[in-house]
Amino acid sequence: MKSIIVYSSQTGFTKKYSEWLAESIGAELMTVKEAAKKDDSFFDSFDTIIYGGWVAVEKIHKLDWFTNRIEKWRDKKLAVFCTGASPATYSGVQNLLDRSLTDEQKKYAKAFYCPGGLDYSKMSLGSKMLMKTFAAMLKNKKNKTDDEIAMAEHVAHSCDQTDKKYLEPILEYLK
Ligand SMILES: Cc1cc2nc3c(=O)[nH]c(=O)nc-3n(C[C@H](O)[C@H](O)[C@H](O)COP(=O)(O)O)c2cc1C
């Protein structure tokens, strides 16, 4: 069985999960930038194709690369996972996963969430400014919900929530 993981990672959390997953299932690894340069026929020989992307303003970064192609890959094992700063229990996570694939795509592909983290030292200036604005907005918000309180704590500083245990549901699905 030949597998490949294509990923997009700005600060390293998605890369880390992709490497862990590649090690567990013996998959090849490729950035989405490299994958976009390949002819689609390059992926024909893979039985399993997984896309990993980081969450950027409630959307999975470069997910289009995957969703634009999966219809023709429907006979393969297909999964997408994303990493974000949100804790796994955050109510927005399920919503995000639900929106990632259409009802039709959900018949042959599945979406997962792995808590990533935040690394302000590796973020682009634009990303850093956006996150700082978001953190300040959350902090100043009155009558925050429990989720917003948890989120405000998470985005205030760099943090790392990565853990191999979050890959278990993906490994189970791939069996
Ligand atoms: C501009 C920007 C927007 C983000 N938006 C979200 C978001 O909507 N939800 C979330 O959980 N995390 C969000 N994050 C956090 C990243 O998804 C998180 O840091 C992710 O693990 C980064 O993965 P990477 O290290 O592979 O780049 C955002 C980060 C940046 C820089």
Ligand as a Chemical Component Dictionary entry (heavy atoms), coordinates in Angstrom:
data_LIG
# 
_chem_comp.id                   LIG 
_chem_comp.type                 NON-POLYMER 
_chem_comp.pdbx_formal_charge   0 
_chem_comp.three_letter_code    LIG 
# 
loop_
_chem_comp_atom.comp_id 
_chem_comp_atom.atom_id 
_chem_comp_atom.alt_atom_id 
_chem_comp_atom.type_symbol 
_chem_comp_atom.charge 
_chem_comp_atom.model_Cartn_x 
_chem_comp_atom.model_Cartn_y 
_chem_comp_atom.model_Cartn_z 
_chem_comp_atom.pdbx_ordinal 
LIG C1  C1  C 0 -3.496 34.258 10.487 1  
LIG C2  C2  C 0 -3.838 33.100 11.397 2  
LIG C3  C3  C 0 -5.170 32.731 11.562 3  
LIG C4  C4  C 0 -5.481 31.646 12.411 4  
LIG N1  N1  N 0 -6.794 31.279 12.555 5  
LIG C5  C5  C 0 -7.089 30.240 13.370 6  
LIG C6  C6  C 0 -8.429 29.806 13.536 7  
LIG O1  O1  O 0 -9.365 30.326 12.944 8  
LIG N2  N2  N 0 -8.668 28.756 14.361 9  
LIG C7  C7  C 0 -7.651 28.109 15.036 10 
LIG O2  O2  O 0 -7.907 27.152 15.774 11 
LIG N3  N3  N 0 -6.358 28.490 14.886 12 
LIG C8  C8  C 0 -6.068 29.526 14.077 13 
LIG N4  N4  N 0 -4.764 29.902 13.900 14 
LIG C9  C9  C 0 -3.703 29.141 14.552 15 
LIG C10 C10 C 0 -3.022 28.163 13.617 16 
LIG O3  O3  O 0 -3.971 27.400 12.921 17 
LIG C11 C11 C 0 -2.122 27.235 14.427 18 
LIG O4  O4  O 0 -1.069 27.995 14.946 19 
LIG C12 C12 C 0 -1.608 26.077 13.592 20 
LIG O5  O5  O 0 -1.296 25.002 14.445 21 
LIG C13 C13 C 0 -0.402 26.475 12.782 22 
LIG O6  O6  O 0 0.068  25.372 12.070 23 
LIG P1  P1  P 0 1.509  25.385 11.403 24 
LIG O7  O7  O 0 2.513  25.469 12.531 25 
LIG O8  O8  O 0 1.583  24.116 10.683 26 
LIG O9  O9  O 0 1.582  26.601 10.525 27 
LIG C14 C14 C 0 -4.442 30.965 13.081 28 
LIG C15 C15 C 0 -3.104 31.364 12.902 29 
LIG C16 C16 C 0 -2.805 32.407 12.077 30 
LIG C17 C17 C 0 -1.369 32.797 11.888 31 
# 
loop_
_chem_comp_bond.comp_id 
_chem_comp_bond.atom_id_1 
_chem_comp_bond.atom_id_2 
_chem_comp_bond.value_order 
_chem_comp_bond.pdbx_ordinal 
LIG C1  C2  SING 1  
LIG C2  C3  SING 2  
LIG C2  C16 DOUB 3  
LIG C3  C4  DOUB 4  
LIG C4  N1  SING 5  
LIG C4  C14 SING 6  
LIG N1  C5  DOUB 7  
LIG C5  C6  SING 8  
LIG C5  C8  SING 9  
LIG C6  O1  DOUB 10 
LIG C6  N2  SING 11 
LIG N2  C7  SING 12 
LIG C7  O2  DOUB 13 
LIG C7  N3  SING 14 
LIG N3  C8  DOUB 15 
LIG C8  N4  SING 16 
LIG N4  C9  SING 17 
LIG N4  C14 SING 18 
LIG C9  C10 SING 19 
LIG C10 O3  SING 20 
LIG C10 C11 SING 21 
LIG C11 O4  SING 22 
LIG C11 C12 SING 23 
LIG C12 O5  SING 24 
LIG C12 C13 SING 25 
LIG C13 O6  SING 26 
LIG O6  P1  SING 27 
LIG P1  O7  DOUB 28 
LIG P1  O8  SING 29 
LIG P1  O9  SING 30 
LIG C14 C15 DOUB 31 
LIG C15 C16 SING 32 
LIG C16 C17 SING 33 
# 
